């Protein structure tokens, strides 16, 4: 049967024309769906129907023996299928790599160069295909489009070594020693498609531009995190000049602002943040960064205003990606990972922003505002359900009991002692039962691992109660509460757990904590509620008190 098909295939131009027309019709159909005003579910169904059309056409083409005249169309259909499938899923799955591999094998089949699959890695397949001397020129545009998709798949899975080698081969510079992906991407010039070529949803040049912008953005952010600020500035400028949709442009401008802030140029940083706000895609990121810059400048009023606007911005629900538009192209966002807590683009949640606002009000002496923000935050977190005392979702955020302690401190600072007592009583009712039994070693060890700071929460609560009663002129109650507070707790010489050799370590730890400047990058500082308490009570031997606290804290964490 194959002996009858192979010699007649070049003569069946009418069949190839029909298949090409079907491909072109499906491409036009896909492009019309972008920005379509029809309901989202209807558009999704039409997009899935288009995807099925490409799949059926690809199966038809690959059902015939591989032949050079049909390969430009077959590879174009393969690319269209991969682009549409990845766009609809907003993800790159492993089987997309298999589609690329099948396309390469089909090319090698026409050259009688295909080795058993087990003997050739994907990169070797690419080298074989691109170095085949008998390839027709009209095949190169489709191959470069397929190569751009391979590059996207490798970038998304961090196979950057393979990506660099592929780009060197595409640039016809196999002996090139440079591994600078940004330079290799900028040097790559895909051949232009002919006017009569089958239509593509997205051509190689467009995909190359997406790769270039995405990699520049990723590299710039990584360099910003690691402190390579001049290189980060260069990479981010490259990203900003590339194919940036509005949402990515906001991220790049914000990252440029963060970079310039760290380089000691806050005024220029503010210009980029203003530009980010003018883009209008989202304002939360630039507002958070602006608050950091104003804090660095000492402009507390502007800092707090930025944080208030940030809380408001984060209160607006984020729209699902398909709610208003249907993305049927591979865009830069798809190649950018979600920012983690260490990223300058990590904005956090509304409650985290609210806590930042409340704590900054407390630290800057705006006690009344701090009290209101803390009460709003507690209502947000505790309303309607029993709160658990588990660690927060963000490794940098506080436990809920610590929020309660900070709230009580703010209320006392604002002269609202009775409200502070209410918060303290509620906190004690929830934490007292969680204290481990001191006489039972195994139980104490287990519970302290689960809640290492629970004894200190209880002690701090008593300390705050004592201050609140003192503010209300109730001396008896104040003395009673104070007797249960930090001093006696930390000076108690028990928990067989006391290790005197840790005292030197604790003293050094606390000395560093007290002398280190309060900066954003500081990994640990005195708890805000304890810092506020110490500012009121001025104990006669504050340093010894802190040393005892440090020793006990280190031991609790090591249980």
BELURGI-V39042 format. One record per residue. N is the residue number from 0. RES is the residue in one small letter. SS is DSSP state (helix for helix, strand for strand, loop for the rest). PSI is psi in degrees with one decimal (NA if undefined). NEAR is the number of other C-alpha atoms within 12 Angstrom. Layout:
BEGIN
n: [N/N]
res: [RES/RES]
ss: [SS/SS]
psi: [PSI/PSI]
near: [NEAR/NEAR]
END
This chain:
BEGIN
n: [0/1/2/3/4/5/6/7/8/9/10/11/12/13/14/15/16/17/18/19/20/21/22/23/24/25/26/27/28/29/30/31/32/33/34/35/36/37/38/39/40/41/42/43/44/45/46/47/48/49/50/51/52/53/54/55/56/57/58/59/60/61/62/63/64/65/66/67/68/69/70/71/72/73/74/75/76/77/78/79/80/81/82/83/84/85/86/87/88/89/90/91/92/93/94/95/96/97/98/99/100/101/102/103/104/105/106/107/108/109/110/111/112/113/114/115/116/117/118/119/120/121/122/123/124/125/126/127/128/129/130/131/132/133/134/135/136/137/138/139/140/141/142/143/144/145/146/147/148/149/150/151/152/153/154/155/156/157/158/159/160/161/162/163/164/165/166/167/168/169/170/171/172/173/174/175/176/177/178/179/180/181/182/183/184/185/186/187/188/189/190/191/192/193/194/195/196/197/198/199/200/201/202/203/204/205/206/207/208/209/210/211/212/213/214/215/216/217/218/219/220/221/222/223/224/225/226/227/228/229/230/231/232/233/234/235/236/237/238/239/240/241/242/243/244/245/246/247/248/249/250/251/252/253/254/255/256/257/258/259/260/261/262/263/264/265/266/267/268/269/270/271/272/273/274/275/276/277/278/279/280/281/282/283/284/285/286/287/288/289/290/291/292/293/294/295/296/297/298/299/300/301/302/303/304/305/306/307/308/309/310/311/312/313/314/315/316/317/318/319/320/321/322/323/324/325/326/327/328/329/330/331/332/333/334/335/336/337/338/339/340/341/342/343/344/345/346/347/348/349/350/351/352/353/354/355/356/357/358/359/360/361/362/363/364/365/366/367/368/369/370/371/372/373/374/375/376/377/378/379/380/381/382/383/384/385/386/387/388/389/390/391/392/393/394/395/396/397/398/399/400/401/402/403/404/405/406/407/408/409/410/411/412/413/414/415/416/417/418/419/420/421/422/423/424/425/426/427/428/429/430/431/432/433/434/435/436/437/438/439/440/441/442/443/444/445/446/447/448/449/450/451/452/453/454/455/456/457/458/459/460/461/462/463/464/465/466/467/468/469/470/471/472/473/474/475/476/477/478/479/480/481/482/483/484/485/486/487/488/489/490/491/492/493/494/495/496/497/498/499/500/501/502/503/504/505/506/507/508/509/510/511/512/513/514/515/516/517/518/519/520/521/522/523/524/525/526/527/528/529/530/531/532/533/534/535/536/537/538/539/540/541/542/543/544/545/546/547/548/549/550/551/552/553/554/555/556/557/558]
res: [x/x/x/x/x/x/x/x/x/x/x/x/x/x/x/x/x/x/x/x/x/x/x/x/x/x/x/x/x/x/x/x/x/x/x/x/x/x/x/x/x/x/x/x/x/x/x/x/x/x/x/x/x/x/x/x/x/x/x/x/x/x/x/x/x/x/x/x/x/x/x/x/x/x/x/x/x/x/x/x/x/x/x/x/x/x/x/x/x/x/x/x/x/x/x/x/x/x/x/x/x/x/x/x/x/x/x/x/x/x/x/x/x/x/x/x/x/x/x/x/x/x/x/x/x/x/x/x/x/x/x/x/x/x/x/x/x/x/x/x/x/x/x/x/x/x/x/x/x/x/x/x/x/x/x/x/x/x/x/x/x/x/x/x/x/x/x/x/x/x/x/x/x/x/x/x/x/x/x/x/x/x/x/x/x/x/x/x/x/x/x/x/x/x/x/x/x/x/x/x/x/x/x/x/x/x/x/x/x/x/x/x/x/x/x/x/x/x/x/x/x/x/x/x/x/x/x/x/x/x/x/x/x/x/x/x/x/x/x/x/x/x/x/x/x/x/x/x/x/x/x/x/x/x/x/x/x/x/x/x/x/x/x/x/x/x/x/x/x/x/x/x/x/x/x/x/x/x/x/x/x/x/x/x/x/x/x/x/x/x/x/x/x/x/x/x/x/x/x/x/x/x/x/x/x/x/x/x/x/x/x/x/x/x/x/x/x/x/x/x/x/x/x/x/x/x/x/x/x/x/x/x/x/x/x/x/x/x/x/x/x/x/x/x/x/x/x/x/x/x/x/x/x/x/x/x/x/x/x/x/x/x/x/x/x/x/x/x/x/x/x/x/x/x/x/x/x/x/x/x/x/x/x/x/x/x/x/x/x/x/x/x/x/x/x/x/x/x/x/x/x/x/x/x/x/x/x/x/x/x/x/x/x/x/x/x/x/x/x/x/x/x/x/x/x/x/x/x/x/x/x/x/x/x/x/x/x/x/x/x/x/x/x/x/x/x/x/x/x/x/x/x/x/x/x/x/x/x/x/x/x/x/x/x/x/x/x/x/x/x/x/x/x/x/x/x/x/x/x/x/x/x/x/x/x/x/x/x/x/x/x/x/x/x/x/x/x/x/x/x/x/x/x/x/x/x/x/x/x/x/x/x/x/x/x/x/x/x/x/x/x/x/x/x/x/x/x/x/x/x/x/x/x/x/x/x/x/x/x/x/x/x/x/x/x/x/x/x/x/x/x/x/x/x/x/x/x/x/x]
ss: [loop/helix/helix/helix/helix/helix/helix/helix/helix/loop/loop/loop/helix/helix/helix/helix/helix/helix/helix/helix/helix/helix/helix/helix/helix/helix/helix/helix/helix/helix/helix/helix/helix/loop/loop/loop/loop/loop/loop/helix/helix/helix/helix/helix/helix/helix/helix/helix/helix/helix/helix/helix/helix/helix/helix/helix/helix/helix/helix/helix/helix/helix/loop/loop/loop/loop/loop/helix/helix/helix/helix/helix/helix/helix/helix/helix/helix/helix/helix/helix/helix/helix/helix/helix/helix/helix/helix/helix/helix/loop/loop/loop/loop/helix/helix/helix/helix/helix/helix/helix/helix/helix/helix/helix/helix/helix/helix/helix/helix/helix/loop/loop/loop/loop/loop/loop/helix/helix/helix/loop/loop/helix/helix/helix/helix/helix/helix/helix/helix/helix/loop/loop/loop/loop/loop/loop/helix/helix/helix/helix/helix/helix/helix/helix/helix/helix/helix/helix/helix/helix/helix/helix/helix/helix/helix/helix/loop/loop/loop/helix/helix/helix/helix/helix/helix/helix/helix/helix/helix/helix/loop/loop/loop/loop/loop/loop/loop/loop/loop/loop/helix/helix/helix/helix/helix/helix/helix/loop/loop/loop/loop/loop/loop/loop/loop/loop/loop/loop/loop/loop/loop/loop/loop/helix/helix/helix/helix/helix/helix/helix/helix/helix/helix/helix/helix/helix/helix/helix/helix/helix/helix/helix/helix/helix/helix/helix/loop/loop/helix/helix/helix/helix/helix/helix/helix/helix/helix/helix/helix/helix/loop/loop/loop/loop/loop/helix/helix/helix/helix/helix/helix/helix/helix/helix/helix/helix/helix/helix/helix/helix/helix/helix/loop/loop/loop/helix/helix/helix/helix/helix/helix/helix/helix/helix/helix/helix/helix/helix/helix/loop/loop/loop/loop/helix/helix/helix/helix/helix/helix/helix/helix/helix/helix/helix/helix/helix/helix/loop/loop/helix/helix/helix/helix/helix/helix/helix/helix/helix/helix/helix/helix/helix/helix/helix/loop/loop/loop/loop/loop/loop/loop/loop/loop/loop/loop/loop/loop/loop/loop/loop/loop/helix/helix/helix/helix/loop/loop/loop/loop/loop/loop/loop/loop/loop/loop/loop/loop/loop/loop/helix/helix/helix/helix/helix/helix/helix/helix/helix/helix/helix/helix/helix/helix/loop/loop/loop/helix/helix/helix/helix/helix/helix/helix/helix/helix/helix/helix/helix/helix/helix/helix/helix/loop/loop/loop/loop/loop/loop/loop/loop/loop/loop/loop/loop/loop/loop/loop/loop/loop/helix/helix/helix/helix/helix/helix/helix/helix/helix/helix/helix/helix/helix/helix/loop/loop/loop/helix/helix/helix/helix/helix/helix/helix/helix/helix/helix/helix/helix/helix/helix/helix/helix/helix/helix/loop/loop/loop/loop/loop/loop/helix/helix/helix/helix/helix/helix/helix/helix/helix/helix/loop/loop/loop/helix/helix/helix/helix/helix/helix/helix/helix/helix/helix/helix/helix/helix/helix/helix/helix/helix/helix/loop/loop/loop/helix/helix/helix/helix/helix/helix/helix/helix/loop/loop/loop/helix/helix/helix/helix/helix/helix/loop/loop/loop/loop/loop/loop/loop/loop/loop/loop/helix/helix/helix/helix/helix/helix/helix/helix/helix/helix/helix/helix/helix/helix/loop/loop/loop/loop/loop/loop/loop/loop/loop/loop/loop/loop/helix/helix/helix/helix/helix/helix/helix/helix/helix/helix/loop/loop/loop/loop/helix/helix/helix/helix/helix/helix/helix/helix/helix/helix/helix/helix/helix/helix/helix/helix/loop/loop]
psi: [-40.9/-31.9/-22.3/-30.7/-44.4/-50.1/-23.5/-11.8/-45.1/-22.1/-11.9/49.4/-28.7/-35.3/-44.9/-37.5/-40.5/-43.4/-39.1/-41.7/-37.6/-42.7/-47.4/-38.3/-41.2/-37.1/-46.0/-38.2/-42.3/-42.2/-31.4/-26.1/-24.7/121.9/7.5/142.0/-2.2/160.0/150.3/-46.0/-37.3/-42.5/-40.0/-42.4/-42.0/-37.6/-40.8/-38.0/-39.8/-42.1/-43.1/-34.5/-43.1/-39.8/-44.2/-40.8/-39.6/-41.6/-40.2/-47.9/-40.8/-7.1/-12.4/156.6/142.2/132.2/139.4/-42.6/-31.0/-12.6/-39.9/-42.1/-43.5/-44.0/-35.7/-42.8/-40.3/-45.8/-44.1/-40.0/-45.3/-44.8/-47.5/-40.0/-45.0/-37.2/-43.4/-37.6/-16.3/42.4/160.7/117.2/161.5/-34.4/-15.4/-34.1/-36.6/-34.6/-40.7/-46.7/-40.1/-38.5/-42.2/-41.6/-35.0/-36.9/-45.2/-28.0/-34.8/-19.4/3.1/37.4/2.9/119.3/167.3/141.5/-34.1/-14.5/-4.7/123.4/167.4/-41.3/-37.6/-35.7/-43.1/-42.9/-42.2/-42.7/-47.7/-19.5/1.8/122.8/-20.8/9.4/138.0/144.8/-33.4/-9.4/-20.6/-42.8/-43.6/-37.6/-39.4/-34.1/-43.5/-37.9/-36.5/-35.2/-38.3/-41.6/-40.1/-42.4/-41.3/-36.6/-40.5/-22.6/12.3/31.4/66.0/-27.4/-47.3/-38.2/-42.9/-42.4/-39.1/-44.1/-35.9/-40.2/-41.9/-32.9/6.5/40.1/61.4/-23.5/0.6/128.0/-13.8/135.7/16.6/102.7/-35.4/-42.8/-41.6/-40.3/-40.2/-27.8/-16.4/123.6/92.4/142.4/144.6/144.6/145.4/158.4/-30.1/12.5/154.8/146.1/145.1/143.9/-38.1/121.4/174.5/-38.2/-41.3/-43.0/-37.4/-40.9/-38.6/-45.7/-45.8/-47.1/-44.5/-43.4/-40.2/-40.1/-47.4/-45.6/-42.0/-41.5/-41.0/-41.1/-34.7/-41.6/-41.1/-6.1/8.4/73.0/-44.7/-40.6/-37.5/-42.0/-42.5/-45.4/-41.3/-34.3/-38.8/-43.2/-41.0/-28.6/-0.7/-156.6/75.4/114.3/162.7/-42.8/-37.6/-36.8/-37.7/-43.6/-42.8/-45.2/-39.4/-42.5/-38.2/-40.2/-43.1/-39.9/-46.1/-34.5/-45.6/-25.5/2.4/28.5/67.1/-32.9/-42.3/-34.7/-40.6/-30.2/-40.4/-37.0/-35.8/-41.2/-37.7/-41.2/-32.6/-25.2/-40.3/1.7/-45.9/144.1/-4.6/-47.0/-53.5/-29.1/-40.9/-45.2/-37.2/-38.5/-34.8/-39.4/-44.9/-32.8/-41.5/-35.6/-10.7/14.3/83.6/-39.2/-45.3/-35.7/-48.9/-34.9/-40.1/-40.6/-37.6/-41.9/-33.4/-45.6/-42.6/-41.4/-38.4/-9.0/-15.2/122.4/141.4/129.7/138.2/154.0/-27.3/10.2/-40.6/-33.4/153.1/115.0/114.6/21.1/155.2/116.7/171.6/-38.6/-32.9/-20.5/1.3/124.0/156.6/131.8/131.7/-179.5/-28.2/-10.6/142.4/-8.2/10.9/112.4/-23.4/-169.6/173.6/-39.9/-35.8/-39.0/-38.4/-39.8/-39.6/-42.7/-46.6/-44.7/-36.4/-35.1/-41.9/-42.2/-28.4/12.2/11.0/70.2/-41.9/-44.7/-41.5/-44.5/-45.3/-41.6/-39.5/-41.9/-40.3/-42.0/-44.3/-39.6/-36.6/-40.9/-34.0/-10.5/125.8/-5.7/155.8/120.0/140.2/152.0/47.8/162.8/152.2/162.8/-32.7/133.1/-16.8/-2.4/165.1/161.9/157.5/-42.0/-33.7/-35.0/-41.5/-41.4/-42.0/-39.3/-43.3/-41.5/-40.6/-40.8/-40.8/-42.7/-32.5/2.8/19.7/63.5/-39.3/-41.0/-36.2/-40.7/-37.5/-44.1/-43.1/-43.9/-41.1/-41.5/-42.4/-37.6/-24.7/-26.5/-28.8/-38.8/-12.2/-7.9/136.3/154.4/115.7/-26.2/-10.7/101.8/-50.1/-43.2/-40.8/-40.7/-43.1/-48.1/-34.4/-31.0/-38.1/-41.2/70.9/-23.7/1.9/-45.5/-35.5/-33.9/-45.2/-44.8/-42.6/-35.3/-43.1/-39.2/-43.7/-37.5/-44.2/-40.5/-38.3/-44.3/-37.5/-39.1/-30.1/7.0/23.1/84.2/-37.6/-48.0/-34.7/-43.2/-39.3/-44.4/-39.3/-29.8/-17.9/8.4/-157.1/-45.4/-60.6/-37.6/-43.6/-23.1/-5.8/127.1/84.2/NA/NA/-2.5/-9.7/127.4/104.1/-25.3/-11.9/-8.7/-41.1/-40.5/-42.7/-40.4/-41.6/-39.4/-47.5/-35.0/-41.7/-42.0/-33.3/-29.1/-19.2/134.8/146.2/98.9/162.5/-35.5/-7.8/129.2/-20.8/143.4/168.9/134.0/138.3/-38.1/-37.0/-39.1/-41.4/-41.9/-45.7/-27.2/-19.6/-47.9/-24.2/64.6/149.4/-30.6/66.5/-39.1/-42.5/-38.3/-44.7/-36.6/-42.6/-42.4/-43.2/-42.3/-48.6/-37.5/-44.2/-39.2/-40.7/-41.0/-21.1/-1.1/NA]
near: [9/13/10/11/16/19/15/18/23/19/14/16/15/14/19/26/20/17/30/31/22/26/39/28/23/34/34/22/27/40/26/22/34/27/18/24/15/18/17/22/18/17/29/29/18/26/34/27/22/35/34/23/29/40/28/22/32/32/22/22/32/27/16/26/28/33/33/27/29/39/40/40/43/46/48/44/50/48/48/46/43/45/46/43/34/31/34/34/24/25/26/29/22/17/15/29/29/21/33/41/32/28/42/44/34/34/40/34/26/25/23/17/23/27/18/13/17/10/11/20/20/30/30/25/33/37/30/28/37/35/25/23/14/19/25/23/21/26/33/34/36/43/42/41/40/47/48/39/48/45/45/46/34/31/34/29/21/19/19/24/19/27/34/33/33/41/45/34/30/38/27/19/21/19/13/19/15/19/21/23/32/33/23/32/36/25/24/30/26/28/22/21/25/17/10/15/27/38/36/44/40/38/35/36/30/29/38/39/34/37/45/43/39/43/44/42/44/39/36/41/43/29/27/35/27/18/20/20/27/20/26/32/35/26/36/42/30/31/37/34/22/29/29/33/24/24/30/37/38/36/49/50/47/51/47/48/45/46/43/35/33/31/23/17/19/28/21/23/34/33/24/36/40/24/27/34/30/19/23/21/22/30/36/37/45/44/41/47/44/45/40/39/38/25/27/26/20/15/18/25/20/22/28/37/24/33/41/32/26/34/33/22/29/25/20/15/11/15/11/11/18/24/19/19/23/34/34/40/36/41/35/39/33/34/33/36/24/18/20/19/18/21/26/38/38/27/33/32/30/28/36/36/34/41/41/37/40/40/40/33/34/35/30/24/21/24/29/26/27/36/40/29/37/42/32/24/30/33/22/22/27/22/12/9/10/13/22/18/26/21/20/21/17/18/16/22/26/27/29/34/42/35/42/47/45/47/47/50/52/45/39/38/35/26/23/26/30/27/30/37/36/25/36/40/25/24/37/30/17/23/30/23/15/26/29/26/18/19/14/16/17/17/18/25/25/21/24/31/21/22/31/29/36/33/35/36/39/36/35/44/45/41/42/53/45/38/43/40/30/26/25/21/15/18/17/16/23/25/21/19/31/29/24/27/31/36/30/22/26/29/21/18/16/17/24/17/27/22/22/19/13/23/23/17/21/27/26/20/26/28/21/21/24/22/14/18/15/17/15/21/16/15/16/21/24/27/31/31/35/35/26/31/35/26/17/21/21/14/15/11/13/23/21/21/26/33/31/35/36/35/32/37/35/28/29/30/21/20/25]
END
